């Protein structure tokens, strides 16, 4: 852990658990350290890398204000995990493949993929219709929200079958609020930017526009963000239910523990250093004393179930994953399918598809290859004062969005 201070330019210091900080992420951390509503210090988790406005793997506390881009566009993105009664060493590759096939039959996976019909749960119709006075609401948003329940996002979102060092097979998922959270986030960021311009707010970067919590816009954002958090949590619950069903179709005798279901993109009112503040975790996980957390690696490397240590210096937070060392286009342009296949040796997964649009269109999409991510064991080692590892998990089968 390292303090980074700039008495002339920073309002607060930066506290980093990173072995190294890339220039772009440090520039964003510096902007946060200059921000008029940021309290005490900026905390950078060891998986930190450049994001949009705020580094992914960053934690800040704000006084009487919320910053939409310090939560991010995938509001409520998070993790789910459950331990099964099946012994990992007794699972065959054929069984893993059958589970993967079963998952794909039950869970639409990837950007733009949704159920054909609404997947409304009890009360969801009434819940989303109560937002029809919001400017972000439309029939298109409503329709997608209904059909996206129980679906896996694209990019780094995943469903994995894993072998724990406790000998058991574990099931793990990573997904968020899909289109709904994105629409809410973008609307309130644009609204915050309009208001900050009107107020001549002294913000160091327009991507860090804020909303005071005592304004109508601030209260609306908090309410709508929490709705997206509930949606994301329910989305993961449905995915996990279908995942367990697909697993049990192959392993009829399987029993399951109590699932863990947590966010890593959100803001919450918490008490730190004797003050009630709005803690923003963007790609960071809550790590209160004895709190169970999930820190995944890449699709070819280990993940961890952890317990929080309640370290106040990180605002009781820890990393949310391994963190990237290569951007998506960089990985696609510089890696080869052969070396990526080698990194996935022994794991059941679909081969690399082609990029469908953008500057790398037609090339093999290697953006999620293990080489694009930091070493997860080094990340865990760097935060031993934040968490205690409980179970180490190795991937057996992977489904990507």
Legacy VTK file of the C-alpha trace (Angstrom):
# vtk DataFile Version 3.0
C-alpha trace
ASCII
DATASET POLYDATA
POINTS 401 float
0.000 0.000 0.000
1.310 3.458 -0.940
0.259 7.033 -0.293
0.420 9.410 -3.278
0.274 13.079 -2.329
0.357 16.347 -4.231
-0.186 19.121 -1.713
-0.390 21.826 -4.387
-2.957 20.144 -6.669
-4.815 17.466 -4.691
-7.596 18.187 -2.219
-7.096 14.679 -0.818
-4.315 12.096 -1.236
-4.481 8.855 -3.219
-3.944 5.551 -1.442
-2.930 2.706 -3.735
-2.713 -1.068 -3.323
-1.398 -1.386 -6.898
1.994 -2.825 -7.710
2.055 -0.409 -10.644
-0.487 2.144 -11.849
-0.920 2.779 -15.564
-0.700 6.440 -16.580
-4.339 6.716 -17.652
-5.639 5.295 -14.375
-3.350 7.565 -12.348
-4.553 10.612 -14.287
-8.129 9.674 -13.447
-7.215 9.121 -9.787
-5.620 12.577 -9.763
-8.850 14.099 -11.095
-10.750 12.409 -8.266
-8.231 13.733 -5.729
-9.010 17.269 -6.972
-12.793 16.806 -6.897
-14.690 19.141 -4.561
-17.008 16.443 -3.115
-14.463 13.616 -2.577
-13.790 12.909 1.104
-10.638 11.828 2.962
-8.728 10.043 0.170
-9.029 8.094 -3.097
-8.474 4.322 -2.734
-7.128 2.261 -5.644
-7.521 -1.509 -5.445
-4.754 -3.765 -6.874
-6.823 -4.594 -9.988
-7.076 -0.894 -10.881
-6.999 0.117 -14.543
-8.300 2.987 -16.647
-12.060 3.275 -16.966
-14.431 6.045 -18.025
-14.091 9.075 -15.769
-13.007 7.004 -12.767
-10.577 4.077 -12.721
-12.081 0.611 -12.555
-10.947 -0.744 -9.223
-11.405 2.666 -7.593
-13.205 3.585 -4.369
-14.183 7.074 -3.239
-16.373 8.521 -0.515
-18.366 11.666 -1.344
-19.871 14.240 0.985
-23.575 14.828 0.283
-23.184 14.000 -3.417
-23.209 11.159 -5.940
-21.176 10.890 -9.148
-22.936 8.726 -11.778
-19.711 7.862 -13.635
-18.110 6.776 -10.342
-20.678 3.963 -10.320
-20.490 3.321 -14.045
-22.833 2.333 -16.831
-23.341 -1.264 -15.706
-25.015 -0.373 -12.428
-25.093 -3.381 -10.115
-22.659 -5.477 -12.108
-21.515 -8.187 -9.739
-20.831 -11.793 -8.901
-22.657 -14.907 -7.817
-21.214 -18.179 -6.543
-22.424 -21.398 -4.936
-20.687 -24.563 -3.749
-22.025 -27.905 -4.951
-21.799 -31.270 -3.236
-20.038 -32.772 -6.280
-16.356 -33.658 -5.909
-14.326 -31.928 -8.605
-11.971 -34.855 -9.267
-14.972 -37.051 -10.152
-16.264 -34.690 -12.874
-15.500 -35.705 -16.468
-14.876 -33.476 -19.479
-17.960 -34.970 -21.147
-20.092 -33.970 -18.162
-18.659 -30.464 -18.238
-19.529 -30.133 -21.907
-23.085 -31.310 -21.211
-23.484 -28.705 -18.466
-22.198 -25.978 -20.807
-24.711 -27.047 -23.469
-27.475 -27.019 -20.866
-26.547 -23.505 -19.733
-26.718 -22.148 -23.268
-30.175 -23.650 -23.707
-31.460 -21.840 -20.614
-29.482 -18.559 -20.549
-29.169 -16.160 -23.521
-25.534 -15.045 -23.569
-23.913 -11.937 -25.019
-24.510 -8.399 -26.138
-27.918 -7.987 -27.743
-29.071 -11.456 -26.664
-32.360 -11.655 -24.743
-35.310 -13.948 -24.148
-37.937 -13.820 -26.893
-40.683 -13.271 -24.326
-40.872 -11.184 -21.155
-39.460 -12.975 -18.114
-41.502 -10.987 -15.613
-41.167 -12.003 -12.005
-43.862 -11.310 -9.407
-44.380 -7.575 -9.151
-41.812 -6.588 -11.782
-44.404 -5.156 -14.186
-45.668 -2.811 -11.497
-42.143 -1.941 -10.360
-40.833 -0.827 -13.739
-44.073 0.888 -14.726
-43.729 3.103 -11.647
-40.802 4.746 -13.485
-42.786 5.710 -16.579
-42.522 9.391 -15.639
-38.713 9.258 -15.919
-37.146 10.721 -19.049
-34.954 7.629 -19.460
-38.048 5.397 -19.566
-39.527 4.187 -22.864
-41.432 1.168 -24.079
-38.181 -0.069 -25.626
-36.407 0.150 -22.250
-39.339 -1.589 -20.579
-39.449 -4.381 -23.169
-35.717 -5.081 -22.964
-35.749 -4.986 -19.167
-38.470 -7.636 -19.152
-36.708 -9.851 -21.707
-33.195 -9.390 -20.279
-33.982 -10.868 -16.871
-31.952 -14.039 -16.522
-29.477 -13.233 -19.309
-25.692 -12.910 -19.399
-24.051 -9.674 -20.538
-21.272 -9.496 -23.113
-17.599 -8.591 -22.728
-16.093 -9.848 -19.501
-19.302 -11.356 -18.152
-19.223 -15.124 -17.719
-20.665 -18.346 -16.330
-18.053 -20.798 -15.009
-17.825 -24.270 -13.550
-14.878 -24.323 -11.169
-12.879 -26.721 -9.012
-12.228 -25.498 -5.483
-9.225 -26.370 -3.362
-11.865 -27.575 -0.888
-12.354 -30.475 -3.393
-15.849 -29.331 -4.447
-17.227 -28.090 -7.748
-18.348 -24.457 -7.557
-20.626 -22.505 -9.889
-19.827 -18.832 -10.538
-21.461 -16.062 -12.579
-20.636 -12.449 -13.458
-23.394 -10.229 -14.852
-25.187 -6.961 -14.174
-28.199 -4.802 -15.011
-27.852 -5.077 -18.787
-29.530 -2.330 -20.844
-31.555 -0.926 -17.937
-28.561 0.176 -15.855
-26.831 1.612 -18.906
-29.804 3.832 -19.776
-30.163 5.077 -16.192
-26.440 5.788 -15.849
-26.131 7.703 -19.105
-29.232 9.798 -18.448
-28.113 10.947 -15.002
-24.535 11.606 -16.095
-25.824 13.910 -18.840
-28.160 15.583 -16.344
-25.310 16.039 -13.855
-23.149 17.576 -16.577
-25.905 20.068 -17.498
-26.361 21.096 -13.874
-22.634 21.366 -13.147
-22.272 23.693 -16.128
-25.227 25.760 -14.907
-23.752 25.983 -11.400
-20.190 26.624 -12.698
-19.062 23.719 -10.533
-15.330 23.377 -10.087
-14.971 19.812 -11.322
-11.570 18.690 -12.684
-13.074 16.544 -15.445
-16.476 16.756 -17.135
-16.753 12.966 -16.874
-16.980 13.365 -13.087
-20.109 15.516 -12.977
-21.957 15.130 -9.662
-25.440 15.464 -8.201
-25.953 16.830 -4.683
-28.112 14.389 -2.731
-30.381 17.192 -1.509
-31.528 17.949 -5.070
-34.402 16.251 -6.847
-31.986 14.906 -9.452
-29.750 13.454 -6.750
-32.658 11.759 -5.010
-33.980 10.426 -8.321
-30.579 8.995 -9.244
-30.256 7.222 -5.897
-33.731 5.720 -6.239
-33.202 4.660 -9.854
-29.701 3.324 -9.155
-31.127 1.160 -6.364
-33.796 -0.120 -8.731
-31.028 -1.130 -11.167
-29.138 -2.783 -8.270
-32.213 -4.838 -7.389
-32.656 -5.725 -11.064
-29.021 -6.847 -11.381
-29.256 -8.959 -8.232
-32.443 -10.600 -9.488
-30.844 -11.165 -12.886
-27.989 -13.068 -11.221
-30.408 -15.029 -9.053
-32.339 -16.235 -12.102
-29.122 -17.085 -13.984
-27.879 -19.049 -10.978
-31.173 -20.931 -10.661
-30.925 -21.943 -14.317
-27.217 -22.755 -13.913
-27.970 -25.051 -10.975
-30.754 -26.699 -12.972
-28.407 -27.310 -15.919
-25.794 -28.718 -13.541
-28.311 -30.952 -11.772
-29.558 -32.294 -15.111
-26.086 -33.839 -15.483
-25.377 -34.490 -11.793
-28.775 -35.582 -10.474
-27.433 -36.128 -6.965
-26.030 -32.584 -6.694
-26.933 -30.457 -3.700
-26.122 -26.771 -3.324
-25.017 -24.436 -0.569
-26.371 -20.944 -0.005
-25.519 -18.760 -3.040
-23.474 -15.570 -2.632
-24.797 -12.617 -4.684
-22.860 -9.316 -4.547
-22.428 -6.019 -6.425
-19.206 -4.300 -7.457
-20.569 -1.208 -9.282
-22.649 0.909 -6.908
-22.859 3.747 -4.382
-24.125 3.405 -0.816
-24.477 5.628 2.233
-22.004 4.351 4.832
-20.233 5.676 7.911
-16.437 6.069 7.624
-13.989 8.088 9.709
-16.864 9.395 11.825
-18.896 10.747 8.912
-21.819 9.534 6.802
-20.620 9.522 3.197
-21.639 8.106 -0.163
-19.101 5.371 -0.912
-18.734 4.694 -4.643
-17.258 1.337 -5.618
-16.554 1.112 -9.343
-15.152 -2.321 -10.017
-14.588 -2.808 -6.292
-16.187 -5.129 -3.746
-17.357 -4.426 -0.223
-15.045 -6.121 2.290
-16.520 -5.436 5.705
-15.357 -7.585 8.624
-16.265 -11.242 7.912
-18.227 -10.290 4.760
-18.048 -12.952 2.032
-16.680 -11.728 -1.286
-15.853 -13.106 -4.730
-12.721 -12.073 -6.640
-12.558 -13.720 -10.083
-9.486 -14.046 -12.267
-9.627 -14.406 -16.047
-11.379 -17.190 -17.972
-8.205 -19.263 -17.793
-6.965 -18.480 -14.292
-8.018 -18.927 -10.680
-10.737 -17.100 -8.757
-11.158 -16.678 -5.008
-13.855 -16.766 -2.367
-12.717 -14.365 0.352
-13.687 -12.889 3.716
-13.398 -9.148 4.319
-11.148 -7.767 7.054
-12.968 -4.434 7.401
-9.918 -2.264 6.675
-11.055 1.345 7.062
-8.262 2.676 4.829
-9.901 1.101 1.760
-13.353 2.194 2.958
-13.792 -1.529 3.754
-13.341 -2.527 0.094
-11.231 -4.893 -2.009
-10.624 -5.694 -5.673
-13.428 -7.056 -7.850
-11.189 -9.176 -10.087
-7.780 -9.411 -11.679
-7.917 -6.190 -13.704
-6.814 -5.703 -17.289
-3.270 -5.207 -18.538
-4.350 -4.979 -22.189
-7.203 -3.078 -23.738
-9.659 -5.091 -25.816
-8.325 -3.960 -29.187
-4.727 -4.309 -28.044
-5.308 -7.920 -26.997
-7.072 -8.736 -30.265
-4.314 -7.145 -32.340
-1.288 -8.542 -30.494
-2.273 -12.013 -29.261
-2.731 -15.116 -31.430
-5.462 -17.766 -31.170
-2.771 -20.423 -30.749
-1.203 -18.844 -27.653
-4.644 -18.125 -26.208
-5.718 -21.745 -26.759
-2.588 -22.845 -24.929
-3.506 -20.640 -21.970
-6.936 -22.345 -21.897
-5.523 -25.878 -21.986
-7.749 -28.367 -20.178
-10.744 -25.995 -19.886
-14.039 -26.587 -21.726
-14.861 -23.407 -23.680
-16.020 -22.194 -27.080
-13.254 -21.252 -29.488
-12.536 -17.645 -30.284
-15.127 -15.901 -32.444
-14.591 -13.009 -34.817
-15.011 -9.311 -34.014
-18.233 -8.140 -35.657
-17.628 -4.391 -35.840
-15.100 -1.634 -35.234
-11.441 -1.281 -36.157
-10.675 -4.955 -35.502
-13.686 -6.296 -37.422
-13.005 -9.745 -38.854
-10.084 -10.481 -36.529
-10.268 -13.173 -33.848
-11.757 -11.650 -30.704
-9.078 -12.297 -28.075
-10.134 -9.466 -25.765
-10.981 -11.849 -22.908
-7.954 -14.125 -23.199
-6.093 -14.810 -19.927
-3.068 -12.845 -21.171
-5.187 -9.650 -21.213
-5.455 -9.694 -17.413
-3.189 -9.191 -14.428
-1.879 -12.147 -12.442
-4.721 -12.879 -10.014
-2.402 -14.360 -7.393
-0.353 -11.164 -7.331
-3.554 -9.131 -6.998
-4.669 -11.249 -4.024
-1.229 -11.006 -2.432
-1.322 -7.212 -2.688
-4.528 -6.989 -0.646
-3.825 -9.351 2.234
-4.634 -6.466 4.601
-8.096 -6.153 2.994
-9.254 -9.758 2.654
-8.559 -13.317 3.745
-8.698 -15.929 0.945
-10.997 -18.818 1.872
-11.278 -20.994 -1.255
-9.168 -20.927 -4.418
-11.046 -21.968 -7.558
-9.740 -23.138 -10.931
-11.902 -23.007 -14.076
-13.175 -26.284 -15.535
-15.739 -24.961 -18.019
-16.447 -21.425 -19.241
-19.365 -19.718 -21.000
-18.718 -16.139 -22.145
-21.251 -13.500 -23.121
LINES 1 402
401 0 1 2 3 4 5 6 7 8 9 10 11 12 13 14 15 16 17 18 19 20 21 22 23 24 25 26 27 28 29 30 31 32 33 34 35 36 37 38 39 40 41 42 43 44 45 46 47 48 49 50 51 52 53 54 55 56 57 58 59 60 61 62 63 64 65 66 67 68 69 70 71 72 73 74 75 76 77 78 79 80 81 82 83 84 85 86 87 88 89 90 91 92 93 94 95 96 97 98 99 100 101 102 103 104 105 106 107 108 109 110 111 112 113 114 115 116 117 118 119 120 121 122 123 124 125 126 127 128 129 130 131 132 133 134 135 136 137 138 139 140 141 142 143 144 145 146 147 148 149 150 151 152 153 154 155 156 157 158 159 160 161 162 163 164 165 166 167 168 169 170 171 172 173 174 175 176 177 178 179 180 181 182 183 184 185 186 187 188 189 190 191 192 193 194 195 196 197 198 199 200 201 202 203 204 205 206 207 208 209 210 211 212 213 214 215 216 217 218 219 220 221 222 223 224 225 226 227 228 229 230 231 232 233 234 235 236 237 238 239 240 241 242 243 244 245 246 247 248 249 250 251 252 253 254 255 256 257 258 259 260 261 262 263 264 265 266 267 268 269 270 271 272 273 274 275 276 277 278 279 280 281 282 283 284 285 286 287 288 289 290 291 292 293 294 295 296 297 298 299 300 301 302 303 304 305 306 307 308 309 310 311 312 313 314 315 316 317 318 319 320 321 322 323 324 325 326 327 328 329 330 331 332 333 334 335 336 337 338 339 340 341 342 343 344 345 346 347 348 349 350 351 352 353 354 355 356 357 358 359 360 361 362 363 364 365 366 367 368 369 370 371 372 373 374 375 376 377 378 379 380 381 382 383 384 385 386 387 388 389 390 391 392 393 394 395 396 397 398 399 400
